[in-house]
């Protein structure tokens, strides 16, 4: 059966549907399929290993034969609801022996036979409800026969028996731990939802989190839980409390009300040193910091702590008093470099600004020169932008950091004229131009540099591989009153305000969605029930985050439903109303009395707004996305190539490059594999030269990092792929060389 089906799959441009029937057959006969397997070389941790290397030591698939790489099998979770829209998965599968573990776009956990692609078991953390939310992978732990998968569903941490898919009752409460417990706010009013998996050290699962980014958000605690019991063992406060390192870099009481500074991209581990490393995002609120004057440690920092105790060891802050949402989005790569004839264990940290920070692993000192340079001051009342920022001198930035009018796109004369007019109307003084009321151009942008996919490192050559994005944005602040609530709006208008604040940037002012895969909401009433819409908003799904804190009471639920289910065209105004509602919800959840209500507040009402022309085309000339190889021994570039192509905007033979979030995987076979471009292709490059050696069309957008593994001498490359109109749930696709 396997041979016939997979031969057909290999001869098709798009993968065939394996379906639920094959999964059922495997359950009936799995022993015969696996009993003779015995040798493995596998990808057992998110991004390959504790060092977050995204490196595979396998070389069966190599430069000479990669052109023969074909589709081996496809697994389809088939877990979308009726009439559901295509979903995207960011999961980087792990493989333990001959079993692949992954999550679907809706957050379900699956165990799959790594050789056949057939289902072994599945687990639904949402008990049949819609579910969703971004999940980039799972974590594995074992002690003898006790083998567990640790993963999060919503705001719960689960321990699942890796053999059976059944929750382990001795862990937490019937197999799960409430992650809202142990935070600053009321557990019944907050929602703490990790997006990247934790990392194991001995019997500890060390886990970051994702929190709101508005005023009054929860702080970004990094926490360690006992793998056996679920007990909270230690907490590192990324917003330091009195007596802790860094407390003096905030107002004295900021630990009571400030939020953010969270690790949402994952962690790295040096087990021999007993050190765990993580990188943090910006403090909340992202774009205005009158209530958090100071450098704001440990926001935007690489931090090293004792893995057993959580005790502080060192930090390096990449942005002081962040006003740009310049999060550090990926786990640090643990690397070894050669300088002046000696080997140095180091940490390499990618960033949204396009700087690569290379730091001594034991001390946090930079291995290349860094200058603190003066940067522009803020012109917004109450704001005190930090007067300097760190600029590494090596390696050179891997993303563009400055624009002038020669960089403005010129699709047509009228398009260029309008873009120039907008460009000239904005405040722009380079990388660290603060947000303003009149409007500021932000570049590379909060989607710039590189994202959660991070970098891949080849220890044999010292080369680090990273993608870059150039995606300018427009920031425009507006002052809002710090009122507890605004009550002079109709229910419909409150729903409209919620939509224009949280939804319009993805689904559009006309609710028609966009070319980035965000679906249309027009005619929603005919496709989804009220209950399903509320569940989707509260739990998220695919690239859509959880918005449970936004619609935290019945009034707000009715408001957003009134807007989404009434197909009226209304004046869109007072966008800040729903911002204030979430701010009030955050503060209501706090156990501490707030003392900052008298401070001014500004909101960036165009957050994540693209700089584009009237037809939605990028406002700057390509390339918009590239792939780089950087020699960490010298700080020099080995090569850079354009990654991806928008054929509709291509002029001549040179590809445009495409922005994306997913990262690369490098192998001992001399290859760099990477997906995550909107042309829906999966590519392999020569790791020494950057020459493209192989590409294949995919059935959907593959917004995930590849994994590589070997079972009984056969190497596979596996990738999570998003859904399409025929298969909305997406798939996991495995590639190998022909028999």
NUMITI-661169 format. One line per 3 residues: number of its first residue (from 1); their letters; for each residue x, y, z of C-alpha. Coordinates in steps of 0.5 Angstrom, whole numbers, always signed. Example, Ala and Ser with C-alpha at 12.3 -4.5 7.8 and 13.67 -1.06 7.14 Angstrom:
% NUMITI-661169
1 = AS = +25/-9/+16 ~ +27/-2/+14 $
This chain:
% NUMITI-661169
1 = XXX = +0/+0/+0 ~ +5/+5/+2 ~ +9/+4/-5 $
4 = XXX = +3/+5/-9 ~ +1/+11/-6 ~ +8/+14/-5 $
7 = XXX = +10/+13/-12 ~ +4/+17/-14 ~ +5/+23/-9 $
10 = XXX = +12/+23/-12 ~ +10/+24/-19 ~ +5/+30/-17 $
13 = XXX = +7/+37/-17 ~ +3/+38/-11 ~ +2/+32/-5 $
16 = XXX = -4/+27/-5 ~ -8/+27/+1 ~ -7/+21/+5 $
19 = XXX = -13/+22/+9 ~ -16/+19/+16 ~ -17/+12/+13 $
22 = XXX = -9/+11/+13 ~ -8/+13/+20 ~ -13/+8/+22 $
25 = XXX = -10/+3/+18 ~ -3/+4/+22 ~ -7/+4/+29 $
28 = XXX = -9/-3/+27 ~ -2/-5/+24 ~ +3/-1/+27 $
31 = XXX = +7/-6/+30 ~ +9/-9/+23 ~ +11/-3/+20 $
34 = XXX = +16/-1/+26 ~ +19/-8/+29 ~ +25/-8/+25 $
37 = XXX = +27/-1/+26 ~ +33/+0/+30 ~ +38/+6/+28 $
40 = XXX = +36/+13/+28 ~ +40/+20/+28 ~ +34/+25/+30 $
43 = XXX = +32/+32/+31 ~ +30/+31/+38 ~ +29/+39/+40 $
46 = XXX = +26/+45/+37 ~ +31/+48/+32 ~ +35/+41/+33 $
49 = XXX = +39/+42/+39 ~ +40/+45/+46 ~ +45/+50/+42 $
52 = XXX = +39/+52/+37 ~ +44/+51/+32 ~ +39/+48/+27 $
55 = XXX = +44/+44/+24 ~ +44/+37/+22 ~ +50/+32/+22 $
58 = XXX = +47/+28/+16 ~ +50/+28/+9 ~ +46/+23/+5 $
61 = XXX = +42/+28/+2 ~ +48/+33/-1 ~ +50/+38/-6 $
64 = XXX = +51/+32/-12 ~ +44/+29/-11 ~ +39/+34/-8 $
67 = XXX = +37/+35/-15 ~ +34/+28/-14 ~ +30/+30/-8 $
70 = XXX = +23/+28/-8 ~ +16/+28/-4 ~ +16/+21/+0 $
73 = XXX = +10/+22/+5 ~ +5/+27/+7 ~ +1/+27/+13 $
76 = XXX = -5/+32/+14 ~ -8/+33/+21 ~ -15/+34/+18 $
79 = XXX = -17/+38/+24 ~ -20/+44/+21 ~ -28/+45/+22 $
82 = XXX = -33/+45/+16 ~ -32/+51/+12 ~ -26/+53/+15 $
85 = XXX = -21/+58/+12 ~ -13/+55/+10 ~ -9/+55/+16 $
88 = XXX = -2/+56/+17 ~ +3/+52/+22 ~ +10/+55/+25 $
91 = XXX = +11/+48/+28 ~ +18/+45/+27 ~ +17/+38/+28 $
94 = XXX = +22/+34/+33 ~ +23/+26/+32 ~ +25/+21/+37 $
97 = XXX = +27/+15/+35 ~ +22/+13/+29 ~ +16/+18/+31 $
100 = XXX = +15/+25/+29 ~ +11/+30/+34 ~ +8/+36/+32 $
103 = XXX = +3/+41/+33 ~ -3/+43/+27 ~ -5/+50/+26 $
106 = XXX = -10/+49/+31 ~ -6/+47/+36 ~ -7/+40/+36 $
109 = XXX = -1/+35/+38 ~ +0/+29/+33 ~ +5/+23/+33 $
112 = XXX = +6/+21/+26 ~ +10/+15/+24 ~ +17/+18/+21 $
115 = XXX = +18/+13/+16 ~ +11/+12/+13 ~ +7/+19/+15 $
118 = XXX = +2/+15/+18 ~ -2/+17/+24 ~ +0/+14/+31 $
121 = XXX = -4/+18/+36 ~ -7/+25/+37 ~ -9/+29/+43 $
124 = XXX = -13/+35/+43 ~ -12/+40/+49 ~ -18/+44/+47 $
127 = XXX = -23/+38/+48 ~ -27/+39/+42 ~ -27/+47/+42 $
130 = XXX = -24/+51/+36 ~ -18/+52/+39 ~ -12/+55/+35 $
133 = XXX = -6/+60/+37 ~ +1/+60/+34 ~ +5/+54/+36 $
136 = XXX = +12/+53/+34 ~ +14/+46/+37 ~ +14/+41/+43 $
139 = XXX = +19/+39/+48 ~ +21/+32/+49 ~ +23/+29/+56 $
142 = XXX = +25/+22/+58 ~ +27/+18/+64 ~ +27/+10/+63 $
145 = XXX = +20/+8/+61 ~ +17/+15/+63 ~ +17/+19/+56 $
148 = XXX = +13/+25/+56 ~ +11/+31/+51 ~ +11/+37/+54 $
151 = XXX = +7/+43/+50 ~ +2/+48/+51 ~ -5/+49/+49 $
154 = XXX = -8/+56/+50 ~ -6/+58/+57 ~ -5/+51/+59 $
157 = XXX = +2/+47/+60 ~ +1/+39/+58 ~ +5/+33/+60 $
160 = XXX = +3/+27/+55 ~ +5/+20/+55 ~ +9/+20/+48 $
163 = XXX = +7/+13/+47 ~ +0/+13/+48 ~ -2/+21/+47 $
166 = XXX = -6/+20/+54 ~ -5/+26/+59 ~ +0/+24/+65 $
169 = XXX = -5/+25/+71 ~ +1/+26/+76 ~ +3/+32/+73 $
172 = XXX = -1/+38/+75 ~ -8/+37/+75 ~ -10/+31/+71 $
175 = XXX = -4/+33/+66 ~ -4/+40/+66 ~ -2/+46/+69 $
178 = XXX = -5/+53/+69 ~ +0/+58/+66 ~ -4/+64/+69 $
181 = XXX = -2/+62/+76 ~ +4/+65/+79 ~ +4/+71/+75 $
184 = XXX = +3/+78/+78 ~ -5/+79/+75 ~ -11/+75/+77 $
187 = XXX = -11/+68/+74 ~ -18/+69/+72 ~ -17/+75/+68 $
190 = XXX = -10/+74/+65 ~ -8/+70/+59 ~ -1/+68/+59 $
193 = XXX = +0/+64/+52 ~ +7/+61/+50 ~ +8/+61/+43 $
196 = XXX = +15/+57/+42 ~ +17/+51/+46 ~ +21/+51/+53 $
199 = XXX = +27/+47/+54 ~ +29/+41/+58 ~ +35/+42/+63 $
202 = XXX = +35/+35/+68 ~ +28/+35/+71 ~ +26/+42/+69 $
205 = XXX = +22/+45/+63 ~ +24/+52/+62 ~ +19/+56/+59 $
208 = XXX = +18/+63/+56 ~ +11/+66/+55 ~ +7/+71/+51 $
211 = XXX = +3/+77/+54 ~ +0/+83/+52 ~ +4/+89/+49 $
214 = XXX = -1/+95/+52 ~ +0/+99/+58 ~ -1/+94/+64 $
217 = XXX = +1/+88/+61 ~ +3/+82/+65 ~ +11/+82/+66 $
220 = XXX = +15/+77/+62 ~ +17/+72/+67 ~ +21/+66/+65 $
223 = XXX = +20/+60/+69 ~ +22/+53/+70 ~ +17/+47/+72 $
226 = XXX = +18/+40/+75 ~ +17/+36/+69 ~ +15/+30/+73 $
229 = XXX = +10/+34/+78 ~ +9/+41/+74 ~ +11/+45/+80 $
232 = XXX = +14/+52/+79 ~ +21/+51/+81 ~ +24/+58/+80 $
235 = XXX = +22/+65/+76 ~ +26/+70/+73 ~ +23/+77/+73 $
238 = XXX = +25/+80/+67 ~ +22/+87/+70 ~ +26/+86/+76 $
241 = XXX = +23/+87/+83 ~ +27/+91/+89 ~ +33/+88/+91 $
244 = XXX = +34/+85/+84 ~ +39/+86/+79 ~ +37/+92/+74 $
247 = XXX = +31/+95/+78 ~ +35/+101/+78 ~ +34/+102/+71 $
250 = XXX = +26/+103/+72 ~ +22/+107/+76 ~ +22/+105/+83 $
253 = XXX = +15/+102/+83 ~ +15/+100/+75 ~ +15/+92/+77 $
256 = XXX = +8/+93/+80 ~ +5/+95/+73 ~ +10/+95/+67 $
259 = XXX = +9/+89/+63 ~ +12/+86/+57 ~ +20/+84/+56 $
262 = XXX = +18/+77/+55 ~ +22/+71/+52 ~ +17/+69/+46 $
265 = XXX = +22/+66/+41 ~ +25/+60/+45 ~ +31/+59/+49 $
268 = XXX = +38/+55/+49 ~ +42/+51/+54 ~ +49/+50/+55 $
271 = XXX = +48/+44/+59 ~ +55/+43/+61 ~ +56/+50/+64 $
274 = XXX = +49/+49/+67 ~ +47/+56/+64 ~ +40/+57/+60 $
277 = XXX = +40/+63/+55 ~ +34/+67/+53 ~ +33/+74/+49 $
280 = XXX = +27/+78/+51 ~ +22/+83/+47 ~ +21/+90/+48 $
283 = XXX = +17/+93/+55 ~ +10/+95/+54 ~ +7/+99/+52 $
286 = XXX = +12/+98/+46 ~ +12/+105/+43 ~ +11/+110/+49 $
289 = XXX = +15/+110/+55 ~ +13/+116/+60 ~ +11/+111/+65 $
292 = XXX = +18/+107/+65 ~ +23/+112/+64 ~ +30/+109/+64 $
295 = XXX = +34/+103/+60 ~ +29/+98/+62 ~ +33/+92/+64 $
298 = XXX = +31/+86/+62 ~ +28/+89/+56 ~ +31/+87/+49 $
301 = XXX = +36/+83/+52 ~ +40/+77/+52 ~ +40/+74/+59 $
304 = XXX = +44/+68/+62 ~ +42/+65/+68 ~ +43/+59/+72 $
307 = XXX = +39/+53/+69 ~ +38/+50/+76 ~ +36/+56/+80 $
310 = XXX = +34/+62/+75 ~ +40/+66/+78 ~ +42/+72/+74 $
313 = XXX = +49/+71/+71 ~ +50/+76/+66 ~ +46/+80/+60 $
316 = XXX = +47/+85/+54 ~ +42/+90/+52 ~ +41/+91/+45 $
319 = XXX = +36/+97/+45 ~ +35/+101/+51 ~ +28/+104/+53 $
322 = XXX = +25/+101/+47 ~ +20/+105/+43 ~ +20/+101/+36 $
325 = XXX = +18/+94/+38 ~ +25/+92/+36 ~ +24/+85/+40 $
328 = XXX = +30/+80/+40 ~ +25/+75/+36 ~ +29/+68/+36 $
331 = XXX = +33/+64/+41 ~ +41/+65/+41 ~ +45/+61/+37 $
334 = XXX = +51/+58/+42 ~ +57/+58/+38 ~ +64/+57/+38 $
337 = XXX = +69/+62/+34 ~ +76/+62/+33 ~ +80/+69/+35 $
340 = XXX = +87/+70/+35 ~ +89/+63/+35 ~ +84/+61/+41 $
343 = XXX = +77/+58/+41 ~ +72/+62/+45 ~ +65/+59/+46 $
346 = XXX = +60/+65/+45 ~ +53/+67/+44 ~ +50/+69/+37 $
349 = XXX = +44/+73/+37 ~ +40/+75/+31 ~ +35/+82/+31 $
352 = XXX = +30/+85/+28 ~ +34/+91/+26 ~ +39/+87/+23 $
355 = XXX = +45/+87/+27 ~ +48/+80/+29 ~ +51/+81/+37 $
358 = XXX = +56/+76/+38 ~ +58/+75/+46 ~ +62/+71/+50 $
361 = XXX = +58/+66/+53 ~ +61/+66/+60 ~ +61/+74/+61 $
364 = XXX = +57/+77/+56 ~ +62/+81/+53 ~ +62/+83/+45 $
367 = XXX = +67/+79/+41 ~ +67/+85/+36 ~ +67/+92/+38 $
370 = XXX = +61/+96/+39 ~ +60/+103/+40 ~ +54/+107/+44 $
373 = XXX = +52/+112/+39 ~ +48/+118/+40 ~ +41/+118/+37 $
376 = XXX = +35/+122/+36 ~ +31/+125/+42 ~ +23/+124/+42 $
379 = XXX = +19/+130/+41 ~ +13/+127/+44 ~ +11/+130/+51 $
382 = XXX = +13/+126/+57 ~ +18/+121/+53 ~ +25/+121/+55 $
385 = XXX = +28/+117/+49 ~ +35/+114/+51 ~ +40/+118/+48 $
388 = XXX = +45/+113/+46 ~ +44/+106/+43 ~ +49/+100/+41 $
391 = XXX = +52/+99/+34 ~ +56/+93/+33 ~ +62/+95/+28 $
394 = XXX = +62/+87/+26 ~ +59/+84/+23 ~ +56/+89/+18 $
397 = XXX = +48/+89/+19 ~ +45/+84/+15 ~ +39/+88/+13 $
400 = XXX = +39/+95/+10 ~ +38/+100/+16 ~ +38/+107/+12 $
403 = XXX = +33/+109/+6 ~ +33/+116/+2 ~ +29/+118/-4 $
406 = XXX = +33/+113/-9 ~ +31/+107/-5 ~ +23/+109/-6 $
409 = XXX = +20/+104/-11 ~ +18/+107/-18 ~ +13/+102/-21 $
412 = XXX = +10/+108/-25 ~ +11/+116/-24 ~ +5/+117/-21 $
415 = XXX = +6/+111/-16 ~ +13/+114/-14 ~ +11/+121/-14 $
418 = XXX = +6/+119/-8 ~ +11/+115/-4 ~ +16/+121/-5 $
421 = XXX = +10/+125/-2 ~ +9/+121/+4 ~ +16/+119/+5 $
424 = XXX = +18/+127/+6 ~ +12/+128/+10 ~ +15/+123/+16 $
427 = XXX = +20/+124/+21 ~ +26/+120/+19 ~ +33/+120/+22 $
430 = XXX = +35/+113/+21 ~ +35/+107/+25 ~ +33/+110/+32 $
433 = XXX = +28/+115/+30 ~ +23/+116/+35 ~ +15/+115/+34 $
436 = XXX = +12/+122/+33 ~ +5/+125/+33 ~ +6/+127/+26 $
439 = XXX = +8/+120/+23 ~ +15/+117/+23 ~ +18/+112/+18 $
442 = XXX = +21/+106/+22 ~ +26/+102/+18 ~ +28/+96/+18 $
445 = XXX = +21/+96/+21 ~ +18/+91/+27 ~ +18/+86/+21 $
448 = XXX = +25/+87/+19 ~ +32/+84/+20 ~ +30/+77/+22 $
451 = XXX = +24/+74/+26 ~ +23/+68/+30 ~ +26/+63/+25 $
454 = XXX = +33/+65/+27 ~ +39/+63/+25 ~ +43/+56/+23 $
457 = XXX = +50/+55/+25 ~ +55/+50/+22 ~ +61/+49/+27 $
460 = XXX = +65/+46/+22 ~ +66/+52/+18 ~ +64/+57/+23 $
463 = XXX = +59/+60/+18 ~ +52/+63/+21 ~ +46/+63/+16 $
466 = XXX = +40/+68/+17 ~ +35/+71/+13 ~ +34/+78/+12 $
469 = XXX = +27/+83/+11 ~ +27/+90/+9 ~ +20/+92/+11 $
472 = XXX = +19/+99/+13 ~ +13/+102/+17 ~ +9/+108/+19 $
475 = XXX = +8/+110/+26 ~ +4/+115/+28 ~ +2/+117/+36 $
478 = XXX = -4/+120/+38 ~ -5/+122/+45 ~ -11/+119/+49 $
481 = XXX = -14/+120/+56 ~ -13/+115/+61 ~ -20/+114/+63 $
484 = XXX = -23/+108/+66 ~ -28/+107/+60 ~ -31/+110/+55 $
487 = XXX = -39/+109/+55 ~ -42/+114/+50 ~ -41/+109/+44 $
490 = XXX = -47/+104/+41 ~ -45/+97/+42 ~ -44/+97/+34 $
493 = XXX = -39/+103/+35 ~ -35/+99/+40 ~ -35/+93/+36 $
496 = XXX = -32/+97/+30 ~ -27/+100/+35 ~ -25/+93/+37 $
499 = XXX = -24/+91/+30 ~ -20/+98/+27 ~ -15/+97/+33 $
502 = XXX = -14/+90/+33 ~ -16/+87/+26 ~ -16/+92/+21 $
505 = XXX = -8/+91/+20 ~ -9/+84/+18 ~ -17/+84/+15 $
508 = XXX = -17/+91/+12 ~ -22/+96/+13 ~ -26/+93/+8 $
511 = XXX = -26/+86/+11 ~ -23/+83/+5 ~ -17/+80/+8 $
514 = XXX = -10/+81/+4 ~ -5/+77/+0 ~ -1/+75/+6 $
517 = XXX = -6/+70/+7 ~ -11/+74/+12 ~ -18/+71/+10 $
520 = XXX = -24/+76/+8 ~ -29/+77/+14 ~ -34/+79/+9 $
523 = XXX = -41/+75/+9 ~ -38/+72/+16 ~ -45/+71/+18 $
526 = XXX = -47/+65/+13 ~ -40/+61/+15 ~ -39/+61/+22 $
529 = XXX = -44/+61/+28 ~ -43/+67/+34 ~ -40/+61/+38 $
532 = XXX = -35/+59/+33 ~ -33/+67/+32 ~ -32/+68/+39 $
535 = XXX = -28/+62/+40 ~ -23/+64/+35 ~ -22/+71/+37 $
538 = XXX = -21/+68/+44 ~ -16/+62/+42 ~ -13/+65/+36 $
541 = XXX = -11/+60/+31 ~ -5/+60/+25 ~ -2/+67/+25 $
544 = XXX = -8/+70/+29 ~ -6/+71/+36 ~ -11/+70/+42 $
547 = XXX = -15/+76/+44 ~ -19/+73/+50 ~ -16/+80/+54 $
550 = XXX = -19/+84/+49 ~ -26/+81/+49 ~ -26/+80/+57 $
553 = XXX = -33/+81/+58 ~ -40/+80/+55 ~ -41/+87/+53 $
556 = XXX = -35/+87/+49 ~ -37/+80/+46 ~ -43/+83/+44 $
559 = XXX = -40/+89/+41 ~ -35/+85/+36 ~ -41/+80/+34 $
562 = XXX = -45/+86/+33 ~ -40/+89/+28 ~ -38/+83/+25 $
565 = XXX = -45/+80/+23 ~ -48/+86/+21 ~ -46/+88/+14 $
568 = XXX = -46/+95/+15 ~ -41/+101/+12 ~ -40/+105/+18 $
571 = XXX = -35/+111/+20 ~ -29/+108/+22 ~ -26/+113/+28 $
574 = XXX = -24/+113/+35 ~ -19/+107/+34 ~ -16/+108/+41 $
577 = XXX = -23/+106/+45 ~ -21/+99/+44 ~ -14/+100/+46 $
580 = XXX = -17/+103/+52 ~ -21/+97/+54 ~ -15/+93/+54 $
583 = XXX = -11/+97/+58 ~ -17/+97/+63 ~ -17/+90/+63 $
586 = XXX = -10/+89/+64 ~ -10/+94/+70 ~ -17/+91/+73 $
589 = XXX = -13/+84/+73 ~ -7/+87/+77 ~ -7/+86/+84 $
592 = XXX = -3/+92/+86 ~ -6/+99/+86 ~ -4/+103/+80 $
595 = XXX = +0/+110/+81 ~ +1/+112/+74 ~ -6/+114/+72 $
598 = XXX = -4/+121/+71 ~ +1/+120/+66 ~ +0/+122/+59 $
601 = XXX = -1/+116/+54 ~ +0/+115/+47 ~ -2/+110/+42 $
604 = XXX = +1/+108/+36 ~ -6/+108/+32 ~ -2/+105/+25 $
607 = XXX = +2/+100/+29 ~ +5/+95/+24 ~ +2/+99/+18 $
610 = XXX = +6/+98/+12 ~ +10/+103/+7 ~ +6/+102/+1 $
613 = XXX = +3/+105/-5 ~ -4/+105/-7 ~ -4/+98/-10 $
616 = XXX = -1/+95/-4 ~ +6/+94/-7 ~ +12/+95/-3 $
619 = XXX = +14/+102/-2 ~ +22/+101/-3 ~ +26/+98/-9 $
622 = XXX = +28/+90/-8 ~ +31/+86/-5 ~ +26/+85/+0 $
625 = XXX = +28/+79/+3 ~ +35/+76/+3 ~ +39/+70/+5 $
628 = XXX = +46/+71/+8 ~ +52/+67/+10 ~ +57/+70/+16 $
631 = XXX = +63/+68/+18 ~ +63/+69/+26 ~ +71/+68/+26 $
634 = XXX = +72/+74/+22 ~ +65/+78/+22 ~ +66/+78/+14 $
637 = XXX = +60/+75/+10 ~ +61/+69/+6 ~ +56/+70/+1 $
640 = XXX = +49/+74/+0 ~ +43/+72/-4 ~ +36/+74/-6 $
643 = XXX = +31/+69/-3 ~ +24/+68/-6 ~ +21/+72/-12 $
646 = XXX = +14/+76/-13 ~ +14/+75/-20 ~ +8/+80/-21 $
649 = XXX = +13/+85/-19 ~ +20/+83/-22 ~ +24/+87/-27 $
652 = XXX = +29/+83/-31 ~ +32/+77/-29 ~ +33/+78/-22 $
655 = XXX = +29/+76/-17 ~ +25/+81/-12 ~ +27/+77/-5 $
658 = XXX = +21/+76/-1 ~ +20/+78/+7 ~ +19/+72/+11 $
661 = XXX = +19/+69/+18 ~ +21/+62/+18 ~ +29/+61/+19 $
664 = XXX = +34/+56/+15 ~ +37/+49/+17 ~ +44/+47/+15 $
667 = XXX = +46/+40/+14 ~ +53/+37/+13 ~ +51/+35/+6 $
670 = XXX = +53/+42/+4 ~ +46/+45/+4 ~ +42/+50/+7 $
673 = XXX = +34/+49/+7 ~ +29/+54/+7 ~ +22/+56/+6 $
676 = XXX = +17/+61/+8 ~ +17/+65/+2 ~ +10/+67/-1 $
679 = XXX = +12/+64/-7 ~ +10/+58/-4 ~ +17/+54/-6 $
682 = XXX = +22/+50/-2 ~ +29/+51/-3 ~ +36/+48/-2 $
685 = XXX = +42/+53/-3 ~ +50/+51/-3 ~ +52/+53/+4 $
688 = XXX = +59/+55/+1 ~ +57/+59/-5 ~ +50/+61/-4 $
691 = XXX = +48/+58/-11 ~ +41/+55/-11 ~ +41/+48/-12 $
694 = XXX = +34/+45/-12 ~ +27/+48/-11 ~ +20/+45/-11 $
697 = XXX = +13/+48/-11 ~ +9/+47/-5 ~ +1/+47/-4 $
700 = XXX = +1/+52/+1 ~ +5/+57/+5 ~ +11/+54/+9 $
703 = XXX = +12/+59/+15 ~ +16/+54/+19 ~ +23/+52/+20 $
706 = XXX = +25/+45/+17 ~ +28/+39/+21 ~ +32/+33/+18 $
709 = XXX = +32/+26/+21 ~ +35/+19/+19 ~ +32/+12/+20 $
712 = XXX = +35/+6/+19 ~ +40/+10/+14 ~ +35/+14/+10 $
715 = XXX = +35/+21/+11 ~ +29/+26/+11 ~ +28/+33/+10 $
718 = XXX = +21/+35/+14 ~ +17/+41/+13 ~ +10/+44/+16 $
721 = XXX = +6/+47/+10 ~ +0/+51/+11 ~ -7/+50/+8 $
724 = XXX = -10/+51/+1 ~ -17/+51/-1 ~ -17/+44/-2 $
727 = XXX = -14/+42/+5 ~ -15/+48/+10 ~ -11/+44/+15 $
730 = XXX = -5/+44/+12 ~ +0/+38/+12 ~ +7/+36/+14 $
733 = XXX = +11/+34/+8 ~ +17/+29/+8 ~ +22/+29/+3 $
736 = XXX = +28/+24/+1 ~ +32/+21/-4 ~ +29/+15/-9 $
739 = X = +30/+8/-7 $
